[in-house]
Amino acid sequence: MKQSDIENLLFSREFRADQPQPREEIVFRIDFETIGSLGDYALITGRPKAGKTKYLSGAMAASVCRQEIFGMNIRLPENKKKVAHFDTEQGKRSHFNVLSLMLQLMQCDTMPDHFKSYHCRQDSAAQIVAMIDHYLTIHPETGILFLDGLLDLIDSFNDEKHSKALVNWLKRITEANNMLVIAILHRSMSVDKSIGHLGSSADRAAQSVLIVEKNKDTK
């Protein structure tokens, strides 16, 4: 970077006492606890087959119909009410079932116009990121972006450099578009933490991390 560019960047990042306090716009709560705000991201984690995608269906339904589902309250402002879902992991039948469950939870027969879902299992990590960037460019009114799952947006979740780059991308798109991202990320089977370098980086920068577990007694 040129020195003039660095100086301009440094000036734009400087805190000033006379600047107005940034307003937090909370859109996602569980039992009155803050889970997600516009300009940030949250994670839904859990071990394989723990029910993460089913829980995600509830979150999507709650965000679209503005009703409490599975204890989740999601209220988007009118100018940011569009909701997007990118499924990078499930097969086409499972993707269909996720959306069918969402409709069932909403008690609706058809998807509302302000919700869009995309099946991207066959696409590369770079292609998925490019599609998301393009989607956000043409839909600035998007308030929540659901990603199922985050591992498919990176070629190696144990690559520290690429993991950091993906987390930085999450930070950038959430702030630039003033929206909330809710992403699914697997937990390790051997240790109880999000998987790989990506999990470590994503957990640290997330506003919230929700852990989905199956109750062995009640199934």
N, C-alpha and C positions, 0 to 999 in steps of 0.2 A: 504493500500500500504506500501511496505517496504520503509525505509528512503532512501535507495540508489535509488530506483525507483523514489521517489519524487524529489530527487536531480537531477537525469538525466532529468526528465520532466521539472523542473525549468530551468535547463541549456539550454534545447532545445527551451524554450519559450523566452529566454532573447534577447532583442534587442541589436544589435551591430552596431556601427557607420560605420564599414567598409563593411557591407553587402550591396549587390546591391539593388537598389530600386525595389520593386515588380512592374511588368508591368501589367497594367489593359488591358484585352483583351475584349473590348466592342463588343458584337455580336447582340444586340437588341436596335434599336433606333426608336423613333417616332418624326418626324419633327426635326431631328438632336439632340433631347434630349436623353440622355442615360437612357435606361430602364433596361437593364440586361447585366451583364458581366459573363464570365466564372469564376466559383468559388463562385457564389452567387445565390440568388433566388429572384423571383418576384411573386407578387400575382395579380390575376384577381378577383375582388370582385364585388358584386352587389346583389340586392335583388332577391328572387325567380322569375324566368321567365323574367328576365331583358335582357337576350340575352348573358349571359356569355359563354355558350358552343358554340354558333355561333361565337362569337369573338375568342374563342380558336381555332375553325376550321380555321379561317383566319391566326392566328399566326402559326399554324402547317403548313399550306400551304406555308406561307412566308418563314418559316425556311427550308422547303424541296426544294422548287423551286427557292429560292433566288430572289424573285420578291416582290415589294412593294404591300401589300394587306391590305386594311382598314387602310392605312397610316403607317403600320408597316414594317420596314426594318430589316430583320434578316439575318446575314451573318456569317456562321460558317467556321472556318478554315478547310482545307482539311483533316487534321488528326483527326478532331473531328466532322465530318459531319453527323454522325448517329443520328437519332431523334427517341425517344421512347414516346409512349402515353399509359398511364394506366387509363382506364375509370372504376371508382369504383362506379359510381352513376347511369348512364343511363341504361335503359333496352336494350335488344339486338337490337330491332328495332331502337331505338334512337341512339345507338352506330353506327349502320350501316348508319343512316342518317348523322351523324356527319362526317363520313369518305367520304360519297358521296358528301357532300358539299365541303369538302376539295379538292376532285378530281375536282369538278366543278370549284372551284376558281383557281386551278392550270392549268385548261384546259388539263387534262390528263385522260386517260382511265384506267390505271393501276397504282398501288402503286409502287414507286421506291424501290429498294432493301435496301436503307439506312434508310427506315422508317418502324417501327414496332408498332402495336397497340394491346393492350391486354384488354379484357373485364373481369373485376374482381368484378362485382357487388355481386356475390354470396359468396365471400370470406371474412374472418374475417380481422380485422385491422392487426393483427399479421402476418397473411398469406400474405397479400398484401405487407407489409414492407419486409418480407423475400423474396418474389419474386422479388421485386425491387432490393434489395441488391444482389441477385444472378444474375439478369440480368446485373447489372453494373460490376460484377466480370468477366463475360464472354464477355462483350462488352465495353471495356475501351475506345473505340473510340467514345462513345456517347457524343455529345455536348450539347443537350437539352433534358430534360425529362419533359413531360407535365403530370400533375396530375389533373384529374377531378373526384372527388374533394378531398381536403385535409381532410375534416371532417371524411371521411371513413377510415382514417389511425389512428384513435384514438377511444377508446370506449366511452369516455365522454369528450366533448369539454369544459365542465365547470370544469374539474379536473385540478387544477393548476399544480400539479406535472407531470401528464401525458402530459399536453400541453407543458410544458417546455421541457420534454424529446423528444417530437416529433420535436419541433423547433431545438433542439440540433442535432437531427438526420439529419434534412435538412442542417444545417451548416456543419455537418461532411461529408455527401456524396457529397455536392457541391465542397467542398475544396479538399477532397481526390481524386475525379474523375475529377477535373478541368472542371466542366460543369455548365450549367445554368438550374435551375429548375423553371418552370412556373406552378403555382398551382392555382386552382380555390377555392375560399373560400367565403361562403355566408355572406351577411351582415344582421344584425338584422332588423326585421320588426318594432320594437318599438323604437330603437335608431339607428342613422346613423353611425354605426361602425361595423367592422367585428365581427362575432358572438363568444361569450363566452370568456373564458380564453385563448383558443387557438387563437382566433382572435387578442386579445391584445398582446400576445407573438409573434405571427407570423408577425403582422404589424410592431412591433418595430425593428425586426431583418431583415426585407426584404429590399432589395436594392430599390425596387419600389413597389407601390401599385396602380394598375389601377382600377378605378371604372367604371363599365358599367351601364349606365342608359338609359331608354327608353325616347325618346322625345314624350311627349303626343300630341304635335301639328302635328308632321310629322309621328307618329307611328313608 
